[in-house]
Amino acid sequence: MKKHLLPLICLCMLIVGLTSQQATAKSFFPADTVAKLKPEVKQIIEKVIKASGTFNISEVSDLYAPNAVVADEQPPFSWNGQLAGVQWINSVEKAVKDFKIKDFKVELQRIKTFQQTEEIVYLVAPVEYTGTVNGEHFEEQGAFSFVLRVVSGKWLIKSQAWVPRSGI
C-alpha cells in the first residue's frame, strides 16, 4: 500500500501546481484587458514618433501627463513633467544637429506588444531612425515602451523609454 502512496501524492502536487499556474496567468491578463489597441492611443503614439523625426514640439505639447517621465539615450537622459515630451523632442533635434545627420527620418513599425484596460495602456513601439552622416547611411533601430493613462477623460503619456536594438 505504501508503494502506491508516493505516486498519488505526486499526482496531487502536480494538479495543485497546474491549477495555481492557471490562476497566476489569469492575474497577469485581467478580464478587462482589451484585445485591440484603441485607435486614439495609436494616434498619440504615431504623433509622438512622427514629431521625433520632424522636431514639431507643438504636436506633443499636450500629450504628456503632469507627472510624466521620458528616458532616452541622449543627455540629460530623462525629462519629467508635462513638458517632458517637448524637452525630449528638443534633445532629439539637438542630437541630430550635433551629429550632423542629414535626411533624418523615422518610421514606426507595427505595434505587436501591448496590454490595455479602459484606463491604462502599456505598449512597445518598434521604431527605426535613418539618415546620412558624412555621406554614409545611418540607421538606428529600437523600441519605445509607453504607458498611457486616462487623465481627466483624456489619454496622456505617463512614461516613455527608448531602448536601442543594440541594448537588447
N, C-alpha and C positions, 0 to 999 in steps of 0.2 A: 504494500500500500504506500509506503514512504517513497518508492521509486516514482510513482505517478504524481506525487505532490509537487515536486520541483517543476516539471513541465506545466502544471496547472498554474502555479504561481507566476512563472514566466509569461504565460499567455495572458493572465490578468494584468500584469505590469505593462505588457505591450498594448493591450486595449486601452488602459488608462492613459498611457503615453500618447497614443494616436488621437484620442478624443481631446486631450489637453492641447495638442498641437493645432487641431482644427479650431478650438476656441481662441487660441493665441492668434492664428492667422486672421480670424474674423475681427479681432480687435485692431489689427493693422489696417484693415479696409472697412471702415464703418459702413453701416447700412445706408447712410445718407450720402455716400460718395456718388458723384455724378459721373456717368460713363463718357460723356463727350465734353471736350473743352468748350467753355462758354465763349461765344463769339466776341462779347465785349472784353473779355480777358485777353483773347488772342489779338484783338485790335490794339490793346495797350502795349503788349509785347512787341508787335510789329512797329508801332510808333517809336518805341524806345530804341529798338535795333536800328531802324532807319535813321533816326536822329543821331545815332552814334557815328554814322557814316557821312551825314550832311552837316553835322555840328549845329543843328537847329534846336537851340535851347528852349524856344517858345513851345515846341512840341511836347516837351517833358515837364514844363514848369508846374503843372497842376496834377501830375500823375503819382506823386510820392506822398506817403503818409507823414504826419508831423514828426514821427519818431523813426523814420526810415533809415536804413543803413545800406550803403553801397560799398562794395570792395572790388578792387581791380589791381592790376599789376603795375600801374604807374603811380609815382608819388603824388600825394601823400598816402596812397593805398586804401584809404577809406574816407567816406563822407557821410555826414549824419544830418538828419532833419528833412524838412520839407523841400529844401533846395539841394538835397544830395544829388539828384539826377542832373540838375543844371551844372553843379560843380564837377560832376563826373564827365559830362559832355565837354566842358571846357578843358578838362585834363586830357581827354582823348584828342581834342583838336591841337593842344599844345604838343603832345607826343608826336602827332603826325607832322607838325611843323618842325619840331626838333630833329626828327629822323629824316626829314626831307622826303617824305613819302608822296609820290605823285599818283594820280588816278586812283585815289583811295576809294574803295568800295566795300560794302558789307552785304552779306546775304544770310538771311535767316533760313535755316534748314527746317525740315519737318519736325514739329514737336511731337515726340512719341511718349515721353515720360511726364506724367502729371497725376496728381491727386487733388480732388476738389470736393468741397461741400457747397452749400448755398452761400457761405460767408467767408470761405478761405480757400486759397489755391496754392499748391506747390507745383512748380514745373521746372523742367530743364529744357532750355532753348539752345540747340546746337547752332553755332554761328561760324561763318568764315569771312575774314577780312583779307582783302587783296589790294595790291597796288604795285608800284615800282619804286625801288630805291637805287639811285645811281644807275638807272637803266636796267637793273636786274629785277626780275619778278619777286614780289614779296607776298607771302601768304601766311596767315595765322589762323588755325582752326582751334576751336574750343567750345565752351558752353557756358551760358549764364544759368545759374539757378535763381529762381524768383519765388518769393512768397507774396501773394496779394491778399488783401483783406477788404471786406466791405466796411467803409468808414462813413458814417452819416449818409448811407444809401448809395455810396459811390465806391467802385473798385479802385484801390490805391496800392502802390507797391510798398510793401513793408521791408523787404530785403532783396538784395540783388548781389550776386557774387560771380565773378568771372574765374574760370579755370581753363588755362590753355591746354590743348591736347597733349603737349609735352609734359604737363604736370599730372596726367592721368596714368 
